[in-house]
Every structure is written in structure tokens, then in C-alpha cells.
Amino acid sequence: MQTKAQKEVILKKLVENMKQAKSVVFADYQGVSVKDLSKLRNEMRKEGVHFDVAKKTLFRIAAKESGYQDIPDDVIEGPVGAAFCMEDETAGARLIYQAGKKNENLKLRGALFEGKVLSVADTKVLATLPTKHELLSKFVYLVKYPIQGFHDVLQNTIGGFVRVLGAIKDKNAA
């Protein structure tokens, strides 16, 4: 049992994390072993995500103090943990979703994203989005591809012109 002072400290930390996080993803972790949860937390830390477990009422109060509306019961149901995504908005949802494929006890519950409360379905969509690095590399490819094609056309045209000049020179020399 936690004292009121302990709950206030936890609440203060949750509010601070919610305000700083780019997104907050809720997950049901009932039935997940401590070993698997520790492994998931280590993976999350590598991507700038903090996973905390607290009472549902503390999550609700922290969300209200952070400017979110009431969180529906289906988002915070059962033992729930929250992944605070500090760097990449999709990292927490993606990591929980991928770990949930391996461990059926780990389930996405919803998320707080851009001032809105997302449902489970919307959170799964968030989890399947490409990462920022993937999107940037696709963008660079899309920008580079037409330029590369234009360069190749010019290179082949100039190369063809040089070959024709060489053939004319050889013909005149003979």
C-alpha cells in the first residue's frame, strides 16, 4: 500500500513525463513475465522511451493535469503501464506491438497523441507507421531518383555523341 506522499511523488513524475513526451502509449501487461518486461524496457530505453507502471487513477489524474480529456475505460483497463515516447512518437507503440506479437499477454490499450486520446485501433495504426529514419530515407530516394535518371540520360547522350565522333574519325582516317 502506498502512502499519500508516495502517490504524490509518482503523480508528479507522471505529469512531468506526460508533458514532455511526444506520445504516451498504454499497454496491458498482465501475464507478462518480469524477464520479458525487463527486456522490453531495455529495448525501449535504447529508443528514448520510458515505461512506467502506476495505478489507473494516477494515470487519469496525470492526463487531466497534462491537458488531456478523460481517458476511456477501455484504454486503461486491467494492469496498465505507460510508455512515454520522448524522441520518436511511434517508438513506444511500435515496440509494444512487436513484443505483443511474440507474447500474447502484452496488448496495446490506446495512446495519448497530439492532444487526443487514441483508441486501440488507432494506436495499432500508429505502431505500424514507418520510423522517421525510414521516411527520411524514402524521401531522399524520391528526390534523388529523378535527378539520377536525368543524369543517366545526359551521360548516355554525351557518351553516344562521343562514340559517333570516334566512328567518324575512324572512318575519315581509313
Order of alpha helices (4+ residues) and beta strands (2+ residues): alpha-beta-alpha-beta-alpha-beta-alpha-beta-beta-alpha-alpha
